[in-house]
């Protein structure tokens, strides 16, 4: 029986693409990274008991690929291109743009903690497990990211954790 990656790809491609785009800030590099992540999954023929396990595996593979292949001088940050995809509501456009610019100014570790915590709704313990760091280190990075975003946005941004659970 052949390994069928199509259902896993259909469920997780958007999450992995957003994460890789956060890392690379470049569409071509992002698409290559997403392709490599799913090829790794296909090569290993992993089976997962829960959707949460497959997501954790794919996120770990994306982070590993990033760590192996990141070259800071080859990938320049393009703030306007990175924020254009998330601007949806015209009334909130300026606030979102300011927040996105402040997030892009953060250190990559702080960006990752911020992204996982607020957008993927992972706990600090889960983030620590995925990145191989201590939980207190992740909490510190998250707190620093929150403070820097708040300073950058002139105190407008106060980051409460989203209370609604995603399905």
C-alpha positions as CSV (number, residue, x, y, z in Angstrom):
1,X,0.0,0.0,0.0
2,X,1.4,3.4,-1.0
3,X,1.9,6.2,1.5
4,X,-0.8,8.8,0.8
5,X,0.4,12.3,1.8
6,X,-2.4,14.2,0.0
7,X,-4.7,14.4,3.1
8,X,-1.9,15.6,5.3
9,X,-0.9,18.1,2.6
10,X,-4.4,19.4,2.3
11,X,-4.8,19.9,6.1
12,X,-1.4,21.5,6.8
13,X,-0.1,23.3,3.7
14,X,-1.5,26.7,4.7
15,X,0.1,26.5,8.2
16,X,3.5,25.4,6.9
17,X,3.4,27.9,4.1
18,X,2.8,30.8,6.6
19,X,5.5,29.6,8.9
20,X,8.0,29.2,6.1
21,X,7.1,32.6,4.7
22,X,7.7,34.1,8.2
23,X,11.2,32.5,8.1
24,X,12.3,33.3,4.6
25,X,10.4,36.5,3.7
26,X,10.6,35.4,0.1
27,X,8.0,33.6,-2.0
28,X,10.3,31.4,-4.0
29,X,12.3,30.3,-1.0
30,X,9.1,29.7,0.9
31,X,7.7,27.4,-1.8
32,X,11.0,25.5,-1.9
33,X,10.9,25.1,1.9
34,X,7.3,23.9,1.9
35,X,8.1,21.4,-0.8
36,X,11.1,20.1,1.1
37,X,9.1,19.7,4.3
38,X,6.4,17.6,2.6
39,X,9.0,15.6,0.7
40,X,10.7,14.8,4.0
41,X,7.3,13.6,5.3
42,X,6.8,11.5,2.2
43,X,10.3,10.0,2.4
44,X,9.9,9.0,6.1
45,X,6.3,7.7,5.5
46,X,5.3,8.8,9.0
47,X,2.0,7.8,10.3
48,X,0.3,10.1,12.9
49,X,-2.3,9.2,15.5
50,X,-3.6,12.8,15.7
51,X,-3.6,15.9,13.5
52,X,-1.7,17.7,16.3
53,X,1.2,15.2,15.9
54,X,1.4,15.7,12.1
55,X,1.4,19.5,12.6
56,X,4.2,19.3,15.2
57,X,6.3,17.0,12.9
58,X,5.9,19.3,9.9
59,X,6.6,22.5,11.9
60,X,9.7,20.8,13.3
61,X,10.8,19.8,9.8
62,X,10.2,23.4,8.6
63,X,12.3,24.8,11.4
64,X,15.1,22.3,10.8
65,X,15.1,23.1,7.1
66,X,15.3,26.8,8.0
67,X,18.2,26.3,10.4
68,X,20.2,24.2,7.9
69,X,19.7,26.6,4.9
70,X,19.3,30.1,6.3
71,X,21.8,32.5,4.9
72,X,21.2,36.0,6.3
73,X,22.9,37.9,3.5
74,X,20.9,36.2,0.7
75,X,17.4,36.9,2.0
76,X,16.6,40.5,2.6
77,X,13.4,41.4,4.4
78,X,10.7,43.0,2.3
79,X,8.2,44.4,4.8
80,X,5.7,45.6,2.3
81,X,5.5,42.2,0.5
82,X,5.3,40.3,3.8
83,X,2.4,42.3,5.1
84,X,0.4,42.6,1.9
85,X,-1.0,39.1,2.2
86,X,-2.4,39.7,5.7
87,X,-4.0,43.1,5.1
88,X,-7.8,42.3,4.7
89,X,-9.8,45.0,6.4
90,X,-9.3,48.5,5.1
91,X,-10.3,50.1,8.5
92,X,-7.5,48.1,10.2
93,X,-5.0,48.4,7.4
94,X,-2.7,51.0,9.1
95,X,-2.8,49.3,12.5
96,X,-2.0,45.9,11.0
97,X,0.8,47.4,8.8
98,X,2.4,49.0,11.9
99,X,2.2,45.8,13.9
100,X,3.6,43.7,11.0
101,X,6.5,46.1,10.6
102,X,7.3,45.9,14.3
103,X,7.1,42.1,14.2
104,X,9.5,42.0,11.2
105,X,12.0,44.1,13.2
106,X,12.1,41.4,15.9
107,X,14.9,38.8,16.2
108,X,14.0,35.6,14.4
109,X,13.6,33.7,17.7
110,X,11.2,36.3,19.0
111,X,9.3,36.3,15.7
112,X,8.9,32.5,15.9
113,X,7.7,32.6,19.5
114,X,5.3,35.4,18.7
115,X,4.0,33.5,15.6
116,X,3.5,30.2,17.3
117,X,1.9,31.7,20.4
118,X,-0.5,34.1,18.7
119,X,-1.2,32.7,15.3
120,X,-0.8,28.9,15.8
121,X,-2.0,29.2,19.4
122,X,0.6,26.9,20.8
123,X,1.6,27.0,24.5
124,X,5.0,28.1,25.6
125,X,5.8,24.4,26.6
126,X,4.9,23.3,23.0
127,X,7.0,26.0,21.5
128,X,9.9,25.1,23.7
129,X,9.6,21.4,22.7
130,X,9.4,22.3,18.9
131,X,12.4,24.6,19.0
132,X,14.5,22.7,21.5
133,X,14.7,25.6,24.0
134,X,13.8,25.9,27.6
135,X,10.2,27.0,28.4
136,X,11.5,30.0,30.3
137,X,13.6,31.1,27.4
138,X,10.5,31.0,25.1
139,X,8.5,33.0,27.7
140,X,11.3,35.5,27.8
141,X,11.4,35.8,24.0
142,X,7.7,36.2,23.9
143,X,7.7,38.9,26.6
144,X,10.5,40.8,24.8
145,X,8.5,40.6,21.5
146,X,5.4,41.9,23.2
147,X,7.2,44.8,24.7
148,X,9.0,45.7,21.5
149,X,5.8,45.6,19.5
150,X,4.1,47.7,22.1
151,X,6.9,50.3,22.0
152,X,7.0,50.2,18.2
153,X,3.3,50.8,17.9
154,X,3.3,53.6,20.4
155,X,1.5,51.6,23.1
156,X,-1.5,50.9,20.9
157,X,-0.7,47.2,20.7
158,X,-1.4,45.2,23.9
159,X,-1.3,41.5,23.0
160,X,-3.9,39.5,24.8
161,X,-3.8,35.9,23.9
162,X,-6.8,35.0,21.6
163,X,-9.4,33.4,23.7
164,X,-11.3,31.5,20.9
165,X,-10.1,28.0,20.1
166,X,-9.5,27.2,16.5
167,X,-11.1,24.0,15.1
